[in-house]
């Protein structure tokens, strides 16, 4: 073969070698990115499941808290009961005092 043909063949071989190295490097990077993405998605899924469970617990606590709230209606009922008891006691005291005076 001639010298020009040998140089062209060597250049072509060199080009193929560079392409193979580039493909290997690109494949390694792509594999790494894919693995990282998979781990990230898995980690996010676990965190989402954990947060969902915590949210369910908080919803139960809020629901239970609403049932145990001391409302203004409850306060008014207690005040009315207290007033009734006080009026009863006042009436008994008046009755006793007037019975004692007789």
N, CA, C and O atoms as a GROMACS GRO file, in nm:
protein
  408
    1UNK      N    1   0.084  -0.118   0.000
    1UNK     CA    2   0.000   0.000   0.000
    1UNK      C    3   0.088   0.123   0.000
    1UNK      O    4   0.206   0.122   0.036
    2UNK      N    5   0.023   0.228  -0.042
    2UNK     CA    6   0.099   0.352  -0.046
    2UNK      C    7   0.093   0.420   0.090
    2UNK      O    8   0.012   0.387   0.176
    3UNK      N    9   0.182   0.513   0.104
    3UNK     CA   10   0.194   0.583   0.233
    3UNK      C   11   0.068   0.662   0.264
    3UNK      O   12   0.029   0.670   0.380
    4UNK      N   13   0.004   0.721   0.166
    4UNK     CA   14  -0.118   0.800   0.186
    4UNK      C   15  -0.232   0.710   0.230
    4UNK      O   16  -0.314   0.747   0.314
    5UNK      N   17  -0.237   0.591   0.172
    5UNK     CA   18  -0.343   0.497   0.209
    5UNK      C   19  -0.323   0.449   0.352
    5UNK      O   20  -0.420   0.436   0.427
    6UNK      N   21  -0.200   0.424   0.389
    6UNK     CA   22  -0.171   0.382   0.526
    6UNK      C   23  -0.206   0.492   0.626
    6UNK      O   24  -0.259   0.464   0.733
    7UNK      N   25  -0.177   0.615   0.591
    7UNK     CA   26  -0.210   0.728   0.680
    7UNK      C   27  -0.360   0.743   0.693
    7UNK      O   28  -0.412   0.770   0.802
    8UNK      N   29  -0.432   0.724   0.581
    8UNK     CA   30  -0.578   0.735   0.585
    8UNK      C   31  -0.636   0.623   0.670
    8UNK      O   32  -0.730   0.646   0.747
    9UNK      N   33  -0.580   0.502   0.656
    9UNK     CA   34  -0.628   0.389   0.736
    9UNK      C   35  -0.599   0.412   0.884
    9UNK      O   36  -0.684   0.384   0.969
   10UNK      N   37  -0.480   0.464   0.916
   10UNK     CA   38  -0.444   0.493   1.054
   10UNK      C   39  -0.535   0.602   1.112
   10UNK      O   40  -0.575   0.594   1.228
   11UNK      N   41  -0.567   0.703   1.031
   11UNK     CA   42  -0.655   0.811   1.076
   11UNK      C   43  -0.795   0.757   1.101
   11UNK      O   44  -0.860   0.793   1.199
   12UNK      N   45  -0.841   0.668   1.012
   12UNK     CA   46  -0.974   0.610   1.028
   12UNK      C   47  -0.978   0.523   1.154
   12UNK      O   48  -1.075   0.527   1.230
   13UNK      N   49  -0.873   0.445   1.177
   13UNK     CA   50  -0.864   0.361   1.296
   13UNK      C   51  -0.860   0.446   1.422
   13UNK      O   52  -0.924   0.412   1.522
   14UNK      N   53  -0.786   0.554   1.418
   14UNK     CA   54  -0.777   0.646   1.531
   14UNK      C   55  -0.914   0.708   1.559
   14UNK      O   56  -0.954   0.724   1.674
   15UNK      N   57  -0.985   0.742   1.452
   15UNK     CA   58  -1.118   0.802   1.466
   15UNK      C   59  -1.214   0.702   1.530
   15UNK      O   60  -1.293   0.738   1.617
   16UNK      N   61  -1.207   0.573   1.486
   16UNK     CA   62  -1.293   0.469   1.543
   16UNK      C   63  -1.260   0.446   1.691
   16UNK      O   64  -1.351   0.423   1.772
   17UNK      N   65  -1.133   0.452   1.726
   17UNK     CA   66  -1.091   0.434   1.865
   17UNK      C   67  -1.146   0.546   1.952
   17UNK      O   68  -1.196   0.521   2.062
   18UNK      N   69  -1.137   0.668   1.904
   18UNK     CA   70  -1.190   0.784   1.979
   18UNK      C   71  -1.340   0.771   1.993
   18UNK      O   72  -1.395   0.800   2.100
   19UNK      N   73  -1.408   0.727   1.886
   19UNK     CA   74  -1.554   0.710   1.894
   19UNK      C   75  -1.590   0.604   1.997
   19UNK      O   76  -1.686   0.621   2.072
   20UNK      N   77  -1.514   0.491   2.000
   20UNK     CA   78  -1.542   0.387   2.098
   20UNK      C   79  -1.522   0.438   2.241
   20UNK      O   80  -1.602   0.408   2.330
   21UNK      N   81  -1.416   0.514   2.264
   21UNK     CA   82  -1.392   0.571   2.397
   21UNK      C   83  -1.503   0.668   2.436
   21UNK      O   84  -1.550   0.669   2.549
   22UNK      N   85  -1.543   0.750   2.339
   22UNK     CA   86  -1.650   0.845   2.364
   22UNK      C   87  -1.779   0.771   2.398
   22UNK      O   88  -1.849   0.809   2.492
   23UNK      N   89  -1.811   0.664   2.323
   23UNK     CA   90  -1.931   0.586   2.349
   23UNK      C   91  -1.923   0.520   2.487
   23UNK      O   92  -2.023   0.515   2.559
   24UNK      N   93  -1.807   0.470   2.523
   24UNK     CA   94  -1.791   0.406   2.654
   24UNK      C   95  -1.813   0.507   2.766
   24UNK      O   96  -1.881   0.479   2.864
   25UNK      N   97  -1.753   0.625   2.750
   25UNK     CA   98  -1.769   0.730   2.851
   25UNK      C   99  -1.914   0.776   2.859
   25UNK      O  100  -1.969   0.791   2.968
   26UNK      N  101  -1.977   0.796   2.744
   26UNK     CA  102  -2.117   0.839   2.741
   26UNK      C  103  -2.207   0.734   2.804
   26UNK      O  104  -2.298   0.767   2.879
   27UNK      N  105  -2.181   0.606   2.775
   27UNK     CA  106  -2.261   0.498   2.832
   27UNK      C  107  -2.242   0.491   2.984
   27UNK      O  108  -2.339   0.468   3.056
   28UNK      N  109  -2.120   0.511   3.031
   28UNK     CA  110  -2.094   0.511   3.175
   28UNK      C  111  -2.168   0.626   3.243
   28UNK      O  112  -2.230   0.606   3.348
   29UNK      N  113  -2.163   0.742   3.185
   29UNK     CA  114  -2.234   0.859   3.242
   29UNK      C  115  -2.384   0.835   3.241
   29UNK      O  116  -2.453   0.862   3.339
   30UNK      N  117  -2.436   0.783   3.129
   30UNK     CA  118  -2.579   0.756   3.118
   30UNK      C  119  -2.624   0.651   3.220
   30UNK      O  120  -2.730   0.664   3.280
   31UNK      N  121  -2.544   0.548   3.240
   31UNK     CA  122  -2.576   0.446   3.339
   31UNK      C  123  -2.576   0.506   3.480
   31UNK      O  124  -2.664   0.475   3.560
   32UNK      N  125  -2.479   0.589   3.509
   32UNK     CA  126  -2.473   0.655   3.640
   32UNK      C  127  -2.593   0.745   3.665
   32UNK      O  128  -2.652   0.744   3.773
   33UNK      N  129  -2.630   0.822   3.564
   33UNK     CA  130  -2.745   0.912   3.577
   33UNK      C  131  -2.873   0.831   3.596
   33UNK      O  132  -2.958   0.867   3.676
   34UNK      N  133  -2.887   0.723   3.522
   34UNK     CA  134  -3.006   0.638   3.534
   34UNK      C  135  -3.013   0.576   3.673
   34UNK      O  136  -3.120   0.571   3.734
   35UNK      N  137  -2.901   0.527   3.723
   35UNK     CA  138  -2.899   0.469   3.858
   35UNK      C  139  -2.934   0.575   3.962
   35UNK      O  140  -3.014   0.549   4.052
   36UNK      N  141  -2.876   0.693   3.951
   36UNK     CA  142  -2.907   0.802   4.046
   36UNK      C  143  -3.055   0.837   4.040
   36UNK      O  144  -3.118   0.856   4.144
   37UNK      N  145  -3.110   0.846   3.920
   37UNK     CA  146  -3.252   0.880   3.904
   37UNK      C  147  -3.339   0.772   3.968
   37UNK      O  148  -3.437   0.804   4.035
   38UNK      N  149  -3.304   0.646   3.948
   38UNK     CA  150  -3.381   0.537   4.008
   38UNK      C  151  -3.378   0.543   4.160
   38UNK      O  152  -3.481   0.525   4.225
   39UNK      N  153  -3.261   0.567   4.217
   39UNK     CA  154  -3.249   0.577   4.363
   39UNK      C  155  -3.325   0.697   4.416
   39UNK      O  156  -3.388   0.690   4.522
   40UNK      N  157  -3.319   0.808   4.343
   40UNK     CA  158  -3.391   0.928   4.384
   40UNK      C  159  -3.541   0.905   4.383
   40UNK      O  160  -3.612   0.945   4.475
   41UNK      N  161  -3.590   0.839   4.279
   41UNK     CA  162  -3.734   0.810   4.271
   41UNK      C  163  -3.775   0.716   4.385
   41UNK      O  164  -3.879   0.736   4.447
   42UNK      N  165  -3.694   0.615   4.411
   42UNK     CA  166  -3.725   0.522   4.520
   42UNK      C  167  -3.726   0.594   4.654
   42UNK      O  168  -3.816   0.574   4.735
   43UNK      N  169  -3.627   0.678   4.678
   43UNK     CA  170  -3.619   0.753   4.802
   43UNK      C  171  -3.739   0.847   4.816
   43UNK      O  172  -3.797   0.860   4.924
   44UNK      N  173  -3.776   0.911   4.706
   44UNK     CA  174  -3.893   1.001   4.708
   44UNK      C  175  -4.020   0.924   4.737
   44UNK      O  176  -4.108   0.973   4.808
   45UNK      N  177  -4.031   0.804   4.683
   45UNK     CA  178  -4.149   0.721   4.707
   45UNK      C  179  -4.159   0.684   4.854
   45UNK      O  180  -4.268   0.687   4.913
   46UNK      N  181  -4.047   0.648   4.914
   46UNK     CA  182  -4.046   0.612   5.057
   46UNK      C  183  -4.083   0.734   5.140
   46UNK      O  184  -4.163   0.724   5.233
   47UNK      N  185  -4.026   0.849   5.108
   47UNK     CA  186  -4.057   0.971   5.183
   47UNK      C  187  -4.204   1.009   5.167
   47UNK      O  188  -4.268   1.052   5.262
   48UNK      N  189  -4.258   0.992   5.046
   48UNK     CA  190  -4.398   1.022   5.022
   48UNK      C  191  -4.488   0.931   5.104
   48UNK      O  192  -4.588   0.976   5.160
   49UNK      N  193  -4.454   0.804   5.109
   49UNK     CA  194  -4.533   0.710   5.190
   49UNK      C  195  -4.528   0.748   5.338
   49UNK      O  196  -4.629   0.741   5.407
   50UNK      N  197  -4.410   0.787   5.385
   50UNK     CA  198  -4.396   0.829   5.524
   50UNK      C  199  -4.480   0.954   5.553
   50UNK      O  200  -4.549   0.961   5.655
   51UNK      N  201  -4.472   1.050   5.464
   51UNK     CA  202  -4.549   1.174   5.484
   51UNK      C  203  -4.699   1.147   5.477
   51UNK      O  204  -4.777   1.208   5.551
   52UNK      N  205  -4.740   1.057   5.389
   52UNK     CA  206  -4.881   1.022   5.379
   52UNK      C  207  -4.930   0.962   5.509
   52UNK      O  208  -5.039   0.995   5.556
   53UNK      N  209  -4.850   0.875   5.568
   53UNK     CA  210  -4.888   0.812   5.696
   53UNK      C  211  -4.894   0.916   5.807
   53UNK      O  212  -4.986   0.914   5.889
   54UNK      N  213  -4.797   1.006   5.809
   54UNK     CA  214  -4.798   1.111   5.912
   54UNK      C  215  -4.920   1.201   5.896
   54UNK      O  216  -4.982   1.241   5.994
   55UNK      N  217  -4.955   1.232   5.770
   55UNK     CA  218  -5.071   1.316   5.744
   55UNK      C  219  -5.198   1.247   5.791
   55UNK      O  220  -5.287   1.312   5.847
   56UNK      N  221  -5.208   1.117   5.768
   56UNK     CA  222  -5.325   1.043   5.816
   56UNK      C  223  -5.335   1.050   5.968
   56UNK      O  224  -5.444   1.067   6.023
   57UNK      N  225  -5.221   1.037   6.035
   57UNK     CA  226  -5.221   1.048   6.181
   57UNK      C  227  -5.265   1.185   6.229
   57UNK      O  228  -5.341   1.196   6.324
   58UNK      N  229  -5.217   1.288   6.162
   58UNK     CA  230  -5.256   1.424   6.200
   58UNK      C  231  -5.404   1.447   6.175
   58UNK      O  232  -5.471   1.514   6.254
   59UNK      N  233  -5.456   1.392   6.065
   59UNK     CA  234  -5.599   1.407   6.037
   59UNK      C  235  -5.681   1.340   6.147
   59UNK      O  236  -5.784   1.393   6.189
   60UNK      N  237  -5.637   1.222   6.194
   60UNK     CA  238  -5.707   1.154   6.303
   60UNK      C  239  -5.703   1.238   6.430
   60UNK      O  240  -5.803   1.249   6.501
   61UNK      N  241  -5.587   1.297   6.458
   61UNK     CA  242  -5.575   1.380   6.579
   61UNK      C  243  -5.667   1.501   6.571
   61UNK      O  244  -5.732   1.537   6.669
   62UNK      N  245  -5.672   1.564   6.454
   62UNK     CA  246  -5.760   1.681   6.437
   62UNK      C  247  -5.905   1.640   6.453
   62UNK      O  248  -5.984   1.709   6.518
   63UNK      N  249  -5.941   1.527   6.395
   63UNK     CA  250  -6.078   1.478   6.407
   63UNK      C  251  -6.113   1.451   6.553
   63UNK      O  252  -6.222   1.487   6.599
   64UNK      N  253  -6.021   1.387   6.625
   64UNK     CA  254  -6.045   1.361   6.767
   64UNK      C  255  -6.053   1.490   6.847
   64UNK      O  256  -6.133   1.501   6.940
   65UNK      N  257  -5.970   1.587   6.811
   65UNK     CA  258  -5.969   1.715   6.882
   65UNK      C  259  -6.100   1.790   6.864
   65UNK      O  260  -6.149   1.855   6.956
   66UNK      N  261  -6.156   1.780   6.745
   66UNK     CA  262  -6.282   1.851   6.719
   66UNK      C  263  -6.394   1.796   6.806
   66UNK      O  264  -6.484   1.870   6.847
   67UNK      N  265  -6.388   1.668   6.836
   67UNK     CA  266  -6.491   1.608   6.920
   67UNK      C  267  -6.475   1.649   7.065
   67UNK      O  268  -6.571   1.641   7.142
   68UNK      N  269  -6.357   1.692   7.106
   68UNK     CA  270  -6.330   1.725   7.246
   68UNK      C  271  -6.323   1.876   7.270
   68UNK      O  272  -6.275   1.919   7.375
   69UNK      N  273  -6.368   1.955   7.178
   69UNK     CA  274  -6.360   2.101   7.190
   69UNK      C  275  -6.467   2.151   7.286
   69UNK      O  276  -6.583   2.109   7.279
   70UNK      N  277  -6.429   2.239   7.375
   70UNK     CA  278  -6.521   2.304   7.468
   70UNK      C  279  -6.578   2.426   7.398
   70UNK      O  280  -6.511   2.528   7.386
   71UNK      N  281  -6.699   2.415   7.351
   71UNK     CA  282  -6.759   2.520   7.269
   71UNK      C  283  -6.826   2.626   7.356
   71UNK      O  284  -6.840   2.609   7.477
   72UNK      N  285  -6.866   2.734   7.293
   72UNK     CA  286  -6.936   2.841   7.365
   72UNK      C  287  -7.073   2.791   7.412
   72UNK      O  288  -7.125   2.838   7.514
   73UNK      N  289  -7.131   2.698   7.340
   73UNK     CA  290  -7.258   2.638   7.382
   73UNK      C  291  -7.239   2.561   7.514
   73UNK      O  292  -7.321   2.568   7.605
   74UNK      N  293  -7.128   2.487   7.521
   74UNK     CA  294  -7.096   2.416   7.645
   74UNK      C  295  -7.074   2.514   7.760
   74UNK      O  296  -7.119   2.490   7.872
   75UNK      N  297  -7.004   2.623   7.733
   75UNK     CA  298  -6.978   2.723   7.836
   75UNK      C  299  -7.108   2.787   7.884
   75UNK      O  300  -7.126   2.810   8.003
   76UNK      N  301  -7.198   2.816   7.791
   76UNK     CA  302  -7.326   2.877   7.828
   76UNK      C  303  -7.409   2.781   7.912
   76UNK      O  304  -7.475   2.822   8.008
   77UNK      N  305  -7.406   2.653   7.876
   77UNK     CA  306  -7.479   2.553   7.954
   77UNK      C  307  -7.424   2.547   8.097
   77UNK      O  308  -7.501   2.539   8.193
   78UNK      N  309  -7.291   2.550   8.110
   78UNK     CA  310  -7.230   2.548   8.243
   78UNK      C  311  -7.264   2.672   8.323
   78UNK      O  312  -7.291   2.664   8.443
   79UNK      N  313  -7.264   2.789   8.258
   79UNK     CA  314  -7.301   2.913   8.326
   79UNK      C  315  -7.447   2.910   8.372
   79UNK      O  316  -7.479   2.954   8.482
   80UNK      N  317  -7.534   2.859   8.286
   80UNK     CA  318  -7.676   2.850   8.324
   80UNK      C  319  -7.694   2.756   8.442
   80UNK      O  320  -7.773   2.785   8.532
   81UNK      N  321  -7.622   2.645   8.443
   81UNK     CA  322  -7.630   2.551   8.555
   81UNK      C  323  -7.580   2.615   8.684
   81UNK      O  324  -7.640   2.600   8.790
   82UNK      N  325  -7.468   2.688   8.674
   82UNK     CA  326  -7.415   2.757   8.792
   82UNK      C  327  -7.514   2.859   8.844
   82UNK      O  328  -7.538   2.869   8.965
   83UNK      N  329  -7.574   2.937   8.752
   83UNK     CA  330  -7.671   3.038   8.795
   83UNK      C  331  -7.792   2.973   8.862
   83UNK      O  332  -7.844   3.023   8.962
   84UNK      N  333  -7.835   2.861   8.806
   84UNK     CA  334  -7.950   2.789   8.864
   84UNK      C  335  -7.918   2.741   9.005
   84UNK      O  336  -8.000   2.755   9.095
   85UNK      N  337  -7.800   2.684   9.023
   85UNK     CA  338  -7.759   2.636   9.155
   85UNK      C  339  -7.750   2.753   9.253
   85UNK      O  340  -7.793   2.742   9.368
   86UNK      N  341  -7.694   2.863   9.207
   86UNK     CA  342  -7.681   2.980   9.296
   86UNK      C  343  -7.818   3.035   9.333
   86UNK      O  344  -7.839   3.074   9.448
   87UNK      N  345  -7.911   3.038   9.240
   87UNK     CA  346  -8.047   3.086   9.271
   87UNK      C  347  -8.116   2.992   9.369
   87UNK      O  348  -8.186   3.036   9.460
   88UNK      N  349  -8.094   2.864   9.350
   88UNK     CA  350  -8.150   2.766   9.444
   88UNK      C  351  -8.097   2.788   9.584
   88UNK      O  352  -8.172   2.791   9.681
   89UNK      N  353  -7.965   2.802   9.595
   89UNK     CA  354  -7.902   2.824   9.725
   89UNK      C  355  -7.949   2.955   9.788
   89UNK      O  356  -7.976   2.960   9.908
   90UNK      N  357  -7.960   3.059   9.707
   90UNK     CA  358  -8.008   3.188   9.759
   90UNK      C  359  -8.150   3.175   9.811
   90UNK      O  360  -8.184   3.231   9.915
   91UNK      N  361  -8.234   3.102   9.739
   91UNK     CA  362  -8.372   3.083   9.783
   91UNK      C  363  -8.376   3.003   9.914
   91UNK      O  364  -8.456   3.034  10.003
   92UNK      N  365  -8.292   2.902   9.926
   92UNK     CA  366  -8.287   2.823  10.050
   92UNK      C  367  -8.239   2.908  10.168
   92UNK      O  368  -8.293   2.897  10.278
   93UNK      N  369  -8.139   2.992  10.144
   93UNK     CA  370  -8.089   3.080  10.250
   93UNK      C  371  -8.199   3.175  10.295
   93UNK      O  372  -8.220   3.195  10.414
   94UNK      N  373  -8.270   3.234  10.199
   94UNK     CA  374  -8.380   3.325  10.234
   94UNK      C  375  -8.488   3.252  10.312
   94UNK      O  376  -8.544   3.305  10.408
   95UNK      N  377  -8.517   3.129  10.270
   95UNK     CA  378  -8.621   3.052  10.340
   95UNK      C  379  -8.575   3.020  10.482
   95UNK      O  380  -8.654   3.030  10.576
   96UNK      N  381  -8.450   2.984  10.499
   96UNK     CA  382  -8.399   2.955  10.634
   96UNK      C  383  -8.396   3.080  10.720
   96UNK      O  384  -8.430   3.074  10.838
   97UNK      N  385  -8.356   3.191  10.664
   97UNK     CA  386  -8.352   3.315  10.741
   97UNK      C  387  -8.492   3.358  10.782
   97UNK      O  388  -8.512   3.403  10.895
   98UNK      N  389  -8.587   3.346  10.693
   98UNK     CA  390  -8.722   3.388  10.730
   98UNK      C  391  -8.784   3.292  10.831
   98UNK      O  392  -8.867   3.332  10.913
   99UNK      N  393  -8.745   3.163  10.825
   99UNK     CA  394  -8.796   3.065  10.923
   99UNK      C  395  -8.733   3.093  11.058
   99UNK      O  396  -8.798   3.074  11.161
  100UNK      N  397  -8.611   3.137  11.061
  100UNK     CA  398  -8.540   3.166  11.186
  100UNK      C  399  -8.599   3.291  11.250
  100UNK      O  400  -8.602   3.301  11.373
  101UNK      N  401  -8.645   3.386  11.173
  101UNK     CA  402  -8.699   3.509  11.227
  101UNK      C  403  -8.837   3.489  11.288
  101UNK      O  404  -8.879   3.570  11.371
  102UNK      N  405  -8.905   3.390  11.252
  102UNK     CA  406  -9.041   3.369  11.302
  102UNK      C  407  -9.044   3.316  11.440
  102UNK      O  408  -9.151   3.293  11.495
   0.00000   0.00000   0.00000
